[in-house]
Amino acid sequence: MKEKIMIVDDHEEIREVIQVLLSNEGYQIIEAQNGKEALELLDETIDLIILDVMMPEMNGYQVCLLVREKTNAPILFLTAKGQESDKTLGFSSGGDDYLTKPFSYNDLNARVKALLRRYHVYQGKERHEENTIQIIGDLEINQSKKEVRRQGKKLALTDLEYEILGYLLLNRKQVISASQLFEAIWHENYYYGANNTIMVHIRNLRKKIEHDPQDPQIIKTVWGKGYYID
């Protein structure tokens, strides 16, 4: 079955360009011209959302927050706003990646493929790993189902959050630097601004798995060196 991608942008020309590019790659495309229409079209069949930021009535960050109440499908922000503060706000809203306009076809295609691959693996659409469960405090991490539960209640982690948690678990008791974590999860060369991206995702993850995110007992920080799980 073809993966289904939703393009959300108030500019018809941009939607058309992306639609042509991704249709040629074999993806099934649906379009929404604003946030309201996107939320109406959203369902469990959507595998990826490409989301503009600057839209009338409801901006992309607001749409992202509402989308995250319904699905963990990856969200790729596509926007002319390319400052680090804009990216941080996008990640804080629940976005998975950020691509600034103008963009190249190769860059868009590579990011789409990477996000879809991560979604298929980390949302359990492909389950080939053995059934292993790890316990940390009152957290239960089921690695075959890619689920995290606390006291029996499933936590709504995004793909990136689960992948960060999984990588730290894989390297348990080792301090993982920001550059190691970024290159392992994002599969890109580390750059200075990437540290803000990592901090935002770690903060979001702690809000979900820690009883007190201000005093984390699961994902700990060694200042100036990195993060680790005991």
MITOR-370586 format. One line per field, with one value per residue (C-alpha): residue number from 1; x negated, y, z negated. Coordinates in steps of 0.25 Angstrom, whole numbers, plus 5000, padded with zeros to 4 digits. Last residue first. Layout:
N
num: NUM;...
c1: X;...
c2: Y;...
c3: Z;...
This chain:
230
num: 230;229;228;227;226;225;224;223;222;221;220;219;218;217;216;215;214;213;212;211;210;209;208;207;206;205;204;203;202;201;200;199;198;197;196;195;194;193;192;191;190;189;188;187;186;185;184;183;182;181;180;179;178;177;176;175;174;173;172;171;170;169;168;167;166;165;164;163;162;161;160;159;158;157;156;155;154;153;152;151;150;149;148;147;146;145;144;143;142;141;140;139;138;137;136;135;134;133;132;131;130;129;128;127;126;125;124;123;122;121;120;119;118;117;116;115;114;113;112;111;110;109;108;107;106;105;104;103;102;101;100;99;98;97;96;95;94;93;92;91;90;89;88;87;86;85;84;83;82;81;80;79;78;77;76;75;74;73;72;71;70;69;68;67;66;65;64;63;62;61;60;59;58;57;56;55;54;53;52;51;50;49;48;47;46;45;44;43;42;41;40;39;38;37;36;35;34;33;32;31;30;29;28;27;26;25;24;23;22;21;20;19;18;17;16;15;14;13;12;11;10;9;8;7;6;5;4;3;2;1
c1: 4915;4920;4910;4909;4898;4884;4885;4894;4896;4911;4921;4932;4939;4939;4942;4943;4950;4957;4964;4971;4963;4967;4976;4970;4956;4959;4963;4950;4941;4948;4945;4931;4928;4932;4925;4912;4914;4910;4895;4895;4895;4895;4908;4914;4924;4924;4910;4904;4912;4909;4894;4893;4901;4892;4896;4892;4892;4900;4909;4905;4917;4925;4920;4923;4937;4941;4936;4944;4956;4956;4953;4965;4974;4978;4992;4990;4998;5004;5001;4994;4986;4985;4975;4978;4970;4977;4965;4957;4967;4962;4969;4967;4970;4955;4948;4953;4949;4957;4952;4961;4951;4950;4957;4969;4971;4983;4979;4979;4964;4961;4972;4970;4955;4956;4966;4958;4945;4952;4959;4946;4938;4949;4949;4934;4934;4945;4937;4944;4947;4952;4948;4949;4952;4953;4961;4972;4978;4981;4967;4961;4967;4964;4949;4949;4954;4944;4933;4937;4943;4957;4959;4966;4968;4970;4969;4979;4978;4990;4992;5007;5020;5015;5002;5011;5016;5002;4997;5009;5005;4991;4995;5003;5018;5026;5017;5005;4990;4985;4987;4988;4984;4992;4987;4994;5008;5017;5021;5029;5027;5037;5044;5031;5025;5037;5036;5021;5022;5022;5022;5016;5016;5005;5002;4987;4981;4968;4975;4986;4976;4971;4984;4991;4980;4981;4996;4996;4986;4995;5008;5002;5010;5001;5004;4999;5004;4996;5001;4991;4995;5000
c2: 5019;5026;5036;5050;5059;5065;5079;5076;5062;5061;5049;5042;5034;5042;5055;5067;5078;5067;5062;5049;5047;5039;5050;5063;5056;5054;5068;5073;5063;5067;5082;5080;5072;5083;5093;5085;5085;5099;5096;5086;5071;5063;5057;5043;5050;5039;5035;5048;5056;5047;5046;5061;5064;5054;5041;5037;5022;5015;5009;5010;5003;5010;5024;5020;5015;5027;5036;5027;5027;5043;5043;5034;5042;5037;5036;5028;5015;5013;5001;5007;5015;5010;5011;5004;5000;4987;4979;4988;4988;4999;4998;5010;5010;5010;5006;4993;4987;4978;4969;4962;4959;4969;4968;4977;4986;4995;4996;5011;5012;5004;5010;5024;5024;5020;5030;5041;5037;5036;5050;5056;5050;5054;5069;5070;5064;5073;5085;5095;5110;5110;5104;5089;5085;5071;5064;5074;5073;5088;5088;5084;5095;5105;5101;5102;5116;5120;5114;5124;5118;5124;5121;5109;5094;5087;5072;5065;5050;5042;5041;5044;5050;5060;5062;5068;5079;5083;5083;5092;5102;5102;5102;5115;5116;5127;5130;5121;5124;5110;5101;5086;5073;5062;5047;5034;5038;5025;5028;5040;5055;5061;5070;5074;5078;5086;5094;5096;5102;5098;5083;5073;5058;5051;5036;5033;5027;5036;5043;5046;5053;5063;5066;5068;5077;5086;5086;5089;5101;5106;5105;5114;5112;5100;5086;5074;5061;5048;5034;5023;5014;5000
c3: 4860;4873;4879;4884;4889;4885;4881;4870;4868;4870;4865;4873;4863;4849;4855;4845;4853;4861;4848;4849;4862;4874;4882;4878;4879;4894;4896;4889;4897;4910;4907;4902;4915;4924;4916;4917;4932;4933;4932;4943;4943;4956;4960;4957;4948;4937;4937;4942;4931;4920;4922;4924;4911;4904;4898;4884;4883;4872;4883;4897;4903;4893;4897;4912;4908;4901;4913;4923;4914;4914;4929;4932;4923;4909;4905;4892;4890;4876;4869;4857;4867;4881;4893;4906;4918;4919;4919;4910;4899;4889;4875;4867;4852;4849;4861;4866;4880;4888;4900;4910;4921;4933;4946;4944;4956;4954;4940;4938;4937;4950;4960;4954;4955;4969;4972;4966;4974;4987;4985;4981;4993;5003;4998;4998;5012;5017;5012;5003;5003;4993;4980;4975;4961;4955;4945;4940;4926;4923;4916;4929;4936;4926;4926;4941;4940;4930;4938;4949;4962;4964;4979;4976;4978;4964;4965;4956;4953;4950;4935;4937;4930;4919;4927;4939;4929;4925;4940;4944;4934;4939;4953;4951;4950;4955;4967;4970;4967;4962;4974;4971;4978;4971;4971;4971;4971;4971;4956;4959;4962;4973;4963;4956;4969;4973;4961;4962;4976;4991;4989;4999;5000;5007;5009;5010;5023;5024;5035;5026;5017;5027;5033;5020;5015;5027;5026;5011;5013;5025;5016;5005;4992;4989;4982;4990;4985;4989;4990;4992;5004;5000
